[in-house]
């Protein structure tokens, strides 16, 4: 665990992944609610 830049990049990649999942999930949630409200 001596490579601090590698672990920093790993944490950053996980953060970006979670953010994208949240954004996509929110868009799908709005789309499904719009379809169910018909």
N, C-alpha and C positions, 0 to 999 in steps of 0.2 A: 504493500500500500504506500510505497514511497512516491509514486507518480501522482502528484496532487492535480496536475492539469488533466490527466485522464479521468480521475474521479469527478472533477468539476464538470467536464464535458458530459460524463455519464449522467450526473444529476440534472444538468441542463437539458439533455435529450429526453429524460423522463418527464421533466416539467413541461416541455413542448408537447410531448405525446399526450399527457393528461389534458392539457389545454385544448388540443385539437379534438380529443374525444368529447370533451365537454361542449365545445361549440357545435360539433356535428350532432351530438345527442340532443342538444337544445333545438336545433333546426328540425330534426326528425320529430321531436315532441310537439313543436308548433304545427308541423304538417299533419300529424296524426290527429291533433285536436281539431284542426280545420276540417279534416275529412269526417270526423265523428259528429261535428256540429251541424252537418247538412240535414 
